[in-house]
């Protein structure tokens, strides 16, 4: 833990400005049009929603805002994590970091923990907080401010927290499912520098297509599809039961159903871990991580 915290602090000091931009710029791009633009709804939607229109709009705004904020920071963090093995080679600071009393595994795993788990989790919380402001702008465009304050905020916040908790709890599972692909990209980046990602993309994409079309062996494409699909449902949808949010649904009923749905969906995701495919994913991830550690141990700084 003494080594882990300074390494985490390094990630914060190095990326805090970029993280702030990734939060503030999309939020500003959303707030400005909602402040000065026009918000209109189809007459059919308003007639069917009736007095629950404000509640439905607030709920949709909260879910979309949180999801967009999460996806922006999660995808950005994946690209940052993939580039971590080589990021210190340009200025040869790798030699300084290798001289510190931190293990090679710690130096490789800590950025992954920060970028693949902590940053997306923080994005969910920031997105939920930001969504309250977005819902304020949307609702007050066609109702008064008192109408926004009159919304059932107890149920809204409980539903929002349930969804955030569901995705946050599923994030480690999704990361583990994706870990072989991410570590393979990191190892390729370590070995081939700027050509790392193209090499992996060609090897997996073209190689998988050649195996399937020429040799009749679609196992690589099927494995990739399984990994990505399992990662997706680990975040949301593992139970196979979705929640419709439209003018035909009772928004209050949707709010009340969200916490129970989130718990059931998470349990379904946990049950899907008990499979040979997940054990193979963990084994392959361990082998690739060992390869990265070996690359670093052999003096990565001298191969820049």
N, C-alpha and C positions, 0 to 999 in steps of 0.2 A: 504493500500500500504506500510506503514511503516513496517508492519509485513511480508508482502509478499516478499519483496526484500531480507531481511536476510535469509528467508527460502530457497529462490532460490539460494542464495550464498552458503548456506550449501550444497545443492545438487552439485553445481559446485566443491566445495572444496573436497567433498567426492568421486566424481566419475570422476574427470577430467583425472586422469591417465588412467583409464579403457577406457574412451572415446577416448583418444589419441591412445591407442593401437588398438582399434577397427577400427580406421581410417588408421593408418600407416601400420599395419601388412597386411591387404588385399591389400593395395596399393602396398606395397613392393612385395608381392607374384605375383601381376600382372605385375609390372614393370620389375622385374628381368628376367622372361622368354621372355618378349618382347624385352629386350635389348640384350640378349645373344642367344636366340633361333632363330628358323627359322619360318617365316610366309609365308605360301603358300596358294594360292587360286586355286580352280578348274578352269581349262582352259575354261570350258563352262561359268562360272561366269564372268571371266575376258573378254571374248569375247563379252558377252551380255552387260556388264556394260560399256565397252569401256573407253572413257576419263572421265566418271563420277565415275569410280571405287574409286578413292581417296575420293571423296565427300561422296559416299555411306558408305565407311569404317569409315570415320570420324564421320558420323552421328550415325551409329550403335554403335561405340565405346563410344560416348558420352552418348547415352541412356542406354546402358548396365552398364557402370561404375556408372552412377548416380543411377540407379535402385538397383544395388548390394549394394552400400554404404548405401542407404536408408533402404533397407531390413535388413542389418546386424544391424544397430543401432536401428531400430524400434523394431525388435524382441527382441534384448538384453534389450531395455528399458522397454518392456512389462514385462519381467521376473523381472527386478529390481523393477518396480512399484508394482507388485504383492507381493513382499516381504517387502514392506515398513512398513506395520503395526507392524511387529515383529522385524525389524532390530536393534532396540535400546535395546532389552531386554537382549541380551547376557552380556553386560557390565552395564546394569541397567541405561544407560543414558536416558532412557525414563522418569525417574523421574525428571531429569534436564529439559528436553524439556517441560514436563507438568507443570513445575513451572514458565515458561516464560509467559509473558502477550500476548500469542497468543491463539486464539480459537482452539478447537479441530478440527473443520471443516477446518480451515486454514492449520493446521498441516497435515491433511490427503489429502487435495485437492492440495496443492502446489507441492508435489512430482509428483502427476499425471499430472499437467500442464507441469512440466519440462520434465518428461520422455516420456509422450505420445504426446506432442505437440512440445515443443521447441527443444528437441534433434533430433527428426526425421526431423523437418524443417531445422535445421542446417546441418543435414546429406545431405539433398538435395542440399544445397548450396555448401558444401564441395565436394560432389560428382560431381557436374557440373564443379567446378574448376579443380578437379583432372582429369576429363575426357578429358580436353584439353591436359594434359601431355600424357595421354594414347593414344589419337588420334595422337599426334606427333610421338610417338614411332611406332605406327602401320603404319601410312602413309609413314614415312621415311624408313621403311623396304623395300618397293618396289618402292618408288619414292624418289626424292631428297628433301632436306629441303626446297628448293624454291617452290616445288610443294605443300608442306604443307602450306607455307605462302600464296600461290596463291589461296587457298580455299576461298570461299565466307563467310568470318567470320562474316560479318554483319548478313546474313541470318541464319548462323549456331547458333550464339549466341542468336538471336531473337527466333529461334525455341526451343533452349534449355531452355531459360528463360520461354517460354510459357508453356512447359511441366512441369518444376519445379513449376511454379506458379499454374498450374492446380492441381498437386498432393498436394501442400502445402495448397491450398484453400479447397481441399477435405479432408484433414487430420482431421480437427475438426468434420466433419460429420461422417467419418469412425470411429473415436474414440467414438462418441456418440452411434453409432449403436453397437459397441462392449462393451460399458460400463457395461451393466448388467453382462456379462460373466466375465469381469475383476474385477468388484467389488465383485462378488460372490467368485472369486478365492482369493481376498484379505481378505474377511470375513472368508473364510475357513482357510486361512493361519493364521489369527488372533486367531481363535478358536482351531485349531488342530495342529498348529506349522508346523513342517516339513512334516506332513502328509496332509497338506492342499490341495496341488495340486493333489495328488493321490485321495483324497476323492472327489474333484470336478470332476476329470476325470472319476472316476467310477460312480459317481452319474449321470452325464450327458450322458456318453457313454453307460454304461451298463443299467442304468435306462431307457434311451430312447429306447434302443433295446428291453428291456423287455416289455415296454409299447406298442411298435409297434408289436412285434412278438407274445406276449402272450395275451395281452388285446386288440389288434387291434386298438391302439390309437397312431398314429405316430406323434402327435402334437408336442412333445418335439423335436424330430429329425427335423421336418419341421421348427420349430421355430429357432433352432440353424442354420439350413441351410439358412434360410431367413436372419438372423442376419449377418452371415459371407458373404453371397453373396451381401447384401446391402452395407456392409463395403467395399468390394472389388470394387464395381462399384462407390462408393463414391470417391474413389481415382482415378480411371480411367475406362472408358468404359461405363458410364451411358447412353450415347446416343446410344449405340449399334452399333456405327460406328467406326471400327478400321482403322488403317493406316498401309498398307503393306509397308515394307521396304526390298526390295530384288532387284535382278538384273533386273527384269522385270519392275520396277518402275523408273520413272524419279526422282532422288534425289532432284533436285531443286524444282520440283512440290510438293514433300512431304514437303520440308522445308517451302514453301510458304503456304501450307495448314495447318500446325501445329497450328499457333496461333488461327485461326478461329475454328479449331476442338477443341482446348482446351477450348475456351470460351463456345462453344455449349455443350460440354461434362459436364462442370461444371454446367451450367444452368439445364441440365437434371438431375444431381445429386441433385440439390436444390429442383427441383419439386418432386422428390421421397420422400422428407421429409414430404410432405403433405399427410400422410397416418395414419390410426389408429394404424398400427404396430409401427410406430415411437413414437407416443404418449404413447403406452404401454411400449416401451423401456425406455422412460424418466421417467415414473412413477415407474417402477421396479428399475431403477437406483437410484431414490430418496429414495426409501425404503431401499435398500441395503446400501447406504451411511449413512442413519440415523442409521442403525444397527452398522456400523463401528464407528460412533461417539459415540453411546451409550456404545459400548464396551470400548472405550478409556476413556469415562467419569467415568466409574465404576472402575477405577484404574487398567488399563492394566498393569502398572508396577509391581503390586503386584501379578499378575498371571503368571509371567514369568516362 
